[in-house]
Amino acid sequence: MRARDALTVDLFDGYFPVPVERGNKPGSLDIDSEFRNLLSDLIKASALSRHQIAARMSELVGHEITKHQLDSWTAESRDGWRFPVVYLPAFEAAIESHELTAFIASLRGAKLYIGKEALMAQLGKLEAAKDQLRRQEVALKRLLGD
């Protein structure tokens, strides 16, 4: 493998940022305000009203979720109210989004892949593993004198 030339720009630099974990310092994962704002933005961006989102979530979880609950989960002033993670799949299904899950993954230095993206990522991992095995095979053959 060649050493990288420090003066040459990599073709992919900046296109595929490596996800970075937010950290484990005290308070670094206090995401209350950020999460409420994202939740609120997703509701505003949805073609559905808050009543419709709550009704769709209710259908999906099998018990009632109200507009009042949605309002409380997004209001900064409702300190005692937190969006239950058990409702996250129903919320995302209702608004046809994966942004909350992607946000949560990003906090831990992960990236969310959906559908074909997930398969492509797995294929990439397999290709990288095959390349690594080929390099090991070549190195072993050199050592053996083949």
PEQUI-V219123 format. One record per residue. N is the residue number from 1. RES is the residue in one letter. SS is DSSP state (H for helix, E for strand, L for the rest). OMEGA is omega in whole degrees, -180 to 180 (none if undefined). NEAR is the number of other C-alpha atoms within 8 Angstrom. Layout:
n=(N,N)
res=(RES,RES)
ss=(SS,SS)
omega=(OMEGA,OMEGA)
near=(NEAR,NEAR)
This chain:
n=(1,2,3,4,5,6,7,8,9,10,11,12,13,14,15,16,17,18,19,20,21,22,23,24,25,26,27,28,29,30,31,32,33,34,35,36,37,38,39,40,41,42,43,44,45,46,47,48,49,50,51,52,53,54,55,56,57,58,59,60,61,62,63,64,65,66,67,68,69,70,71,72,73,74,75,76,77,78,79,80,81,82,83,84,85,86,87,88,89,90,91,92,93,94,95,96,97,98,99,100,101,102,103,104,105,106,107,108,109,110,111,112,113,114,115,116,117,118,119,120,121,122,123,124,125,126,127,128,129,130,131,132,133,134,135,136,137,138,139,140,141,142,143,144,145,146)
res=(M,R,A,R,D,A,L,T,V,D,L,F,D,G,Y,F,P,V,P,V,E,R,G,N,K,P,G,S,L,D,I,D,S,E,F,R,N,L,L,S,D,L,I,K,A,S,A,L,S,R,H,Q,I,A,A,R,M,S,E,L,V,G,H,E,I,T,K,H,Q,L,D,S,W,T,A,E,S,R,D,G,W,R,F,P,V,V,Y,L,P,A,F,E,A,A,I,E,S,H,E,L,T,A,F,I,A,S,L,R,G,A,K,L,Y,I,G,K,E,A,L,M,A,Q,L,G,K,L,E,A,A,K,D,Q,L,R,R,Q,E,V,A,L,K,R,L,L,G,D)
ss=(L,L,L,L,L,L,L,L,L,L,L,L,L,L,L,L,L,L,L,L,E,L,L,L,L,L,L,L,L,L,L,H,H,H,H,H,H,H,H,H,H,H,H,H,H,L,L,L,L,H,H,H,H,H,H,H,H,H,H,H,H,L,L,L,L,L,H,H,H,H,H,H,H,H,L,L,L,L,L,L,L,L,L,L,H,H,H,H,H,H,H,H,H,H,H,L,L,L,H,H,H,H,H,H,H,H,H,E,L,L,L,L,L,L,L,H,H,H,H,H,H,H,H,H,H,H,H,H,H,H,H,H,H,H,H,H,H,H,H,H,H,H,H,H,L,L)
omega=(-180,174,-179,177,-177,-178,-179,179,177,-179,-174,179,177,-179,-176,-179,178,178,-178,178,-178,176,-177,178,179,178,-176,180,173,-173,-174,-177,-180,-180,179,180,178,178,179,179,180,178,179,-178,-178,175,-178,174,177,177,-179,178,180,180,180,177,179,177,-174,-179,176,172,-171,168,-173,173,178,178,177,179,-178,-180,-178,-176,178,-176,-178,-173,-178,-178,177,177,-180,-179,179,178,-176,179,180,178,-178,177,-179,-177,179,-178,172,-172,178,178,178,178,180,179,-177,179,-177,177,-179,177,-179,174,-177,173,-176,177,180,179,178,178,178,177,178,177,179,178,179,178,178,178,179,179,178,179,178,179,179,-180,179,179,177,180,180,179,178,none)
near=(2,3,4,5,5,5,4,6,6,5,4,6,8,5,5,6,6,4,8,9,9,10,7,6,5,5,5,8,9,5,6,6,7,7,8,12,9,9,10,9,8,9,11,7,6,8,6,9,8,9,9,8,13,13,11,10,14,12,9,7,8,6,6,8,9,10,10,6,8,10,8,10,11,10,8,7,4,8,6,4,7,7,6,6,5,5,10,10,7,11,10,12,9,9,12,6,7,7,7,11,9,10,8,8,11,13,11,10,10,10,8,7,7,6,6,6,8,9,8,8,9,8,8,8,8,8,8,8,8,8,8,8,8,8,8,8,8,8,8,8,9,8,7,6,5,5)
